[in-house]
């Protein structure tokens, strides 16, 4: 078995855990292409139950309808992951799980994908929903290696959470 959590993510996990625990805040997760790695990273820390409210791996469009507030109308207009889509999912899941924050990612891990920017391997859209609004980010990893992208996507989600918690990024007004 490979090392878990990846050593590259451990400092992020520890920082997020310490900040949330100190502030008595909680987090939930909604992820697609990272396949549950964000949740697994957060849960790898002893005492995770004090900060972790729950997580969803909503890899398929059907699972998004079942668990994230999506409707058939979302499917009609779906053209791949976008910051707006992940923000909406994060806001819905945060409200449902009643966590202080929800991090959401959706991307194309590869090795195949589409031709538009948000469907090419290595693209990920990220969001963190908070009580005062949501922050989003887009990242292109530059690789089509599926397993590598899954870890990179999880890392980017954790980085966005950390950046928000330390004040490096600020949320915009909530859409909900």
C-alpha positions as CSV (number, residue, x, y, z in Angstrom):
1,X,0.0,0.0,0.0
2,X,1.2,3.5,-0.8
3,X,1.7,6.0,2.0
4,X,-1.6,7.6,3.1
5,X,-2.3,10.3,3.5
6,X,0.3,11.4,0.9
7,X,3.2,13.2,2.7
8,X,2.6,16.2,0.4
9,X,-0.8,16.7,1.9
10,X,-0.1,16.2,5.6
11,X,0.9,19.8,6.4
12,X,-2.4,21.0,4.9
13,X,-4.4,18.4,6.8
14,X,-2.8,19.3,10.1
15,X,-3.2,23.0,9.5
16,X,-6.9,22.7,8.6
17,X,-7.6,20.3,11.5
18,X,-5.8,22.6,14.1
19,X,-7.7,25.7,12.8
20,X,-11.1,24.1,12.8
21,X,-10.6,22.4,16.2
22,X,-9.4,25.6,17.8
23,X,-12.3,27.6,16.4
24,X,-14.8,24.9,17.2
25,X,-15.9,24.9,13.5
26,X,-16.8,22.0,11.3
27,X,-16.4,20.9,7.7
28,X,-18.2,18.7,5.2
29,X,-17.1,17.5,1.7
30,X,-18.7,17.0,-1.7
31,X,-16.3,15.6,-4.2
32,X,-16.4,14.0,-7.6
33,X,-13.1,13.4,-9.4
34,X,-11.0,13.0,-6.3
35,X,-13.2,10.0,-5.4
36,X,-13.3,10.6,-1.6
37,X,-9.7,11.5,-1.0
38,X,-10.5,14.9,0.6
39,X,-12.7,13.1,3.1
40,X,-10.2,10.4,3.7
41,X,-7.4,12.9,4.3
42,X,-9.5,14.8,6.8
43,X,-10.6,11.5,8.5
44,X,-7.0,10.3,8.7
45,X,-6.4,12.6,11.7
46,X,-7.2,11.3,15.2
47,X,-10.1,13.3,16.6
48,X,-11.6,13.9,13.2
49,X,-15.1,13.5,14.6
50,X,-14.8,16.9,16.3
51,X,-14.5,18.7,12.9
52,X,-15.9,16.4,10.2
53,X,-19.7,16.5,9.6
54,X,-19.8,14.2,6.6
55,X,-19.0,13.8,3.0
56,X,-20.4,12.8,-0.4
57,X,-18.7,11.3,-3.4
58,X,-21.1,12.4,-6.1
59,X,-19.2,11.1,-9.1
60,X,-22.2,10.5,-11.3
61,X,-24.8,13.0,-12.4
62,X,-27.5,10.7,-11.0
63,X,-25.9,10.9,-7.5
64,X,-25.9,14.7,-7.7
65,X,-29.7,14.6,-8.2
66,X,-30.1,12.2,-5.3
67,X,-27.8,14.0,-2.8
68,X,-27.0,17.6,-3.7
69,X,-30.2,19.3,-4.7
70,X,-29.7,18.9,-8.4
71,X,-32.7,18.6,-10.6
72,X,-33.2,17.2,-14.1
73,X,-32.9,20.8,-15.4
74,X,-29.3,20.8,-14.2
75,X,-28.6,17.8,-16.4
76,X,-30.2,19.5,-19.5
77,X,-27.7,22.4,-19.2
78,X,-24.7,20.4,-18.0
79,X,-21.5,21.1,-20.0
80,X,-18.9,20.0,-17.5
81,X,-17.6,21.3,-14.1
82,X,-17.6,25.0,-13.5
83,X,-16.9,27.2,-10.4
84,X,-20.7,28.0,-10.4
85,X,-21.7,24.4,-10.3
86,X,-19.3,23.5,-7.4
87,X,-20.3,26.6,-5.5
88,X,-24.0,25.6,-5.7
89,X,-23.2,22.0,-4.6
90,X,-21.1,23.2,-1.7
91,X,-23.7,25.6,-0.5
92,X,-26.4,22.9,-0.7
93,X,-24.3,20.3,1.2
94,X,-23.3,22.8,3.8
95,X,-26.9,23.7,4.5
96,X,-27.9,20.0,4.6
97,X,-25.1,18.8,6.9
98,X,-25.1,22.0,8.9
99,X,-21.3,22.4,8.8
100,X,-19.4,25.7,9.1
101,X,-17.7,25.0,5.7
102,X,-18.1,22.6,2.8
103,X,-15.4,22.0,0.2
104,X,-16.5,20.8,-3.2
105,X,-14.4,19.8,-6.2
106,X,-15.4,18.6,-9.7
107,X,-13.0,18.0,-12.5
108,X,-11.6,15.7,-15.2
109,X,-9.0,13.3,-13.8
110,X,-8.2,11.7,-17.1
111,X,-6.7,10.1,-19.0
112,X,-9.4,11.1,-21.5
113,X,-11.8,14.0,-21.5
114,X,-13.3,16.6,-23.8
115,X,-12.0,19.5,-25.9
116,X,-13.4,22.5,-23.9
117,X,-11.1,23.8,-21.1
118,X,-13.3,22.5,-18.3
119,X,-13.4,19.0,-19.8
120,X,-9.7,18.5,-20.4
121,X,-7.8,16.1,-18.2
122,X,-6.3,18.0,-15.2
123,X,-9.0,20.6,-15.0
124,X,-10.7,21.0,-11.6
125,X,-13.2,23.6,-10.3
126,X,-13.2,24.1,-6.5
127,X,-15.5,25.9,-4.0
128,X,-15.7,26.4,-0.3
129,X,-19.0,27.5,1.1
130,X,-19.1,29.4,4.4
131,X,-21.9,31.1,6.4
132,X,-20.9,34.4,4.8
133,X,-20.5,33.3,1.2
134,X,-18.5,31.1,-1.1
135,X,-15.0,31.2,-2.6
136,X,-14.1,29.4,-5.9
137,X,-11.0,28.5,-7.8
138,X,-10.1,26.8,-11.0
139,X,-6.8,24.8,-11.4
140,X,-5.2,23.0,-14.4
141,X,-2.7,20.4,-13.2
142,X,-1.0,20.0,-16.6
143,X,-1.2,16.2,-16.5
144,X,-3.6,13.5,-17.8
145,X,-2.5,10.9,-15.2
146,X,-5.7,9.9,-13.5
147,X,-4.3,8.8,-10.1
148,X,-2.0,11.8,-9.9
149,X,-4.8,14.2,-10.7
150,X,-7.0,12.6,-8.0
151,X,-4.4,13.4,-5.4
152,X,-3.7,16.8,-6.9
153,X,-7.4,17.7,-6.9
154,X,-7.7,16.7,-3.3
155,X,-4.7,18.8,-2.5
156,X,-6.1,21.8,-4.3
157,X,-9.4,21.4,-2.4
158,X,-7.5,21.3,0.9
159,X,-5.4,24.3,-0.1
160,X,-8.5,26.4,-0.8
161,X,-9.9,25.5,2.6
162,X,-6.6,26.5,4.2
163,X,-6.4,29.7,2.2
164,X,-9.9,30.6,3.4
165,X,-9.2,29.7,7.0
166,X,-6.0,31.8,7.2
167,X,-7.6,34.8,5.4
168,X,-5.8,34.6,2.1
169,X,-9.1,34.4,0.2
170,X,-12.5,35.9,1.0
171,X,-15.9,34.5,0.1
172,X,-18.3,36.4,-2.0
173,X,-21.9,36.8,-0.9
174,X,-23.8,33.6,-0.7
175,X,-26.2,32.7,-3.5
176,X,-28.5,30.9,-1.1
